[in-house]
Amino acid sequence: MSDPRQAGAGGGFRDKVIAAVAWTAAFGVFRDLLQFVTMMVLVRLVAPEAYGQAAVAHGVIGFLGVFSFTTLVSHALQARSDRQVDFQQHFTFGALLQPLWFAATNLLAVALRGSDTYGSTAPLLHVLSIGFLLDWPAELRRKMIEREMDWRRLRLLHAIGLVVAAVLAVAMALAGQGVYALVVPGLAASLPFVWDLFGPLGWRPTWKRPTAQFRPALRFGATRAASGVSTQGRQLLETAGLAPLVGFESLAFFGRAVGLANLFCVRAASQLMQALYPVLTRIEEGSPRYQRASALVLRAAAWVVLPVATVFAALARPVVELVYGSRWSAVVPLLPWVMAAGAAGALAQVGYQLLLAHNRERRCLTLDILALGGTLAGLALVAAHGLLPYIALAGLVQLASLVLALVWLGRLGAATAAGISVALMPSLAAVAAGAAVCRALFGPLAEISRGGAFLWAGSFGALYLVVLRFAFRGPLAELVGYLPFGDRLAPLLLLGRRR
């Protein structure tokens, strides 16, 4: 079998993977720590109801954003050749889209002012509409950097934006700005990319009119917009549909549980795919190199997501008490179910992105429609009975999406059954073994103190690695070989040195 290390343009596959993973991992640790600390401060300063209002407003913006420039310019990463990308044409087309959605958002906000349920979100939409104007140059610059695979510049600019946003959020919360501390700072995250485009890069628009060369981008954008309608429509339906059924406060409890799942499960998978996606799109479709690359990506995601989800689900009570405080105790019974759904969703997202990198955007649209249908069914059939039945159904839908994505990858020649099996089965076996031993050592989870929770998590992690090392040495050694510090990590795991 050919080695994917030889794939891609301008250098070996492994070198590109190591660079992408190194910068993504370093940035991910920084970002997650920063956002985690910021969240711990904000949840103690901002009322739970404000989180529900912000969730609805962000849901509306996310839905409108699927028709925006952000969706269209993503085609720049699909092109195998640099000659296929003309960023001047992209920017000119953005001049048609972004002011339109800025105006549409403000008109919608005016229309919602008279609503008893959603009237409180109208001022938030006025503020968030500014994001459409900022995303226009910011997303153009972000895609330029991603296409160049300049991971250092990408992560540094992103980090600067996050620091500015975090400082602004805490300052506004301390000043008593309430829900605005949850919506205004996010706008600041785009500013470093805008500055980099027009400042150091010195880029200027020539207002070049889109030509026939731009049609593939339009077709891709139209298909991705349809997928976005399903994805963002699902999120909007979820927040807007649950609000009148359970109230803004319960919606906030649900949102905090989902926030932990996103931060520690979904985010890990999505950041991995964001880093490697520009590399994957340079590999020949359906080739042995793509099959091996997809297996490695899925393995990396599964071997991180599954144990993390298990720890948070098992230690729900001490986790919620530590992160959110006692007034968020209603999150505890929701967290195990949400983490299970989040793990399935994270892996489903990896399969989705592997299909998209394989230029199967219509298959991705089908998965989006499936998820939308699951949300509609959940709201119509089970949400009235409580959040737990709704979360359980959502998890089943995510699991179905994962299975379908893996079946399609196999049929398209983008993955093999052996690669998928090695990606999933070792981690599931190690999770089961680690949880069983910890149950025997520590007893019932309900009796574990906060200090005992750290010991439980550490013991589980050690057992998880032991099982992988001694039962699945080959797959572990291969995966470690693609890590930035694999040379140092391999001896610690008794794997020998990487050649």
Buried (B, 14 or more C-beta within 10 A) or exposed (E): EEEBBEBBEEEBBBEBBBBBBBBBBBBBEBBBEBBBEBBEBBBEBBBBBBBBBBBBBBBBBBBBBBBBBBBBBBBBBBBEEEEEBBBBBBBBBBEEBBEBBBEBBBEBBEEBEEEEEBEBBBBBBBBBBBBBBBBBBBBBBBBBBBBEBBBEBBBBBBBBBBBBBBBBBBEBBEEEBBBBBBBBBBBBBBBBBBBBBEEEEEBEBEEBEBEEEBEEBEEBBBBBBBBBBBBBBBBBBBBBBBBEBBEBBBBBBBBBBBBBBBBBBBBBBBBBBBBBBBBBBBBEBEBBBBBBBBBBBBBBBBBBBBBBBBBBBBBBBBBBBEBBEEEBEBBBBBBBBBBBBBBBBBBBBBBBBBBBBBBBBEBBBBBBBBBBEBBBBBBEEBBEEEBBBBBBBBBBBBBBBBEBBBBBBBEBBBBBEEBBEBBBEBBEBBBEBBBEBBBEEBEEBEEBEEEBBBBBBEBBBEBBBBBBBEEBBEBBBBBBBBBBEBEEBBEEBEBEEBE
